[in-house]
Amino acid sequence: MTSKNNIHNYDDIIHLPHHQSKTRPHMSIYDRAAQFSPFSALTGYDDVLKDAAKQNEEYMDN
């Protein structure tokens, strides 16, 4: 929750231009997204779901 005292904390920097590195090329949005695509917080979760669905189908068939 924002209090009345800190509502203007960033007034001195809010209108400054966005920093661009002079030594590194700008990274495309696709390259930035690719950095995070291999990350999976729930490794193996898809396999567990598939196994549960398979067991459920076998149960329903019997």
Buried (B, 14 or more C-beta within 10 A) or exposed (E): EEEEEEEEEEEEEEEEEEEEEEEEEEEEEEEEEEEEEEEEEEEEEEEEEEEEEEEEEEEEEE
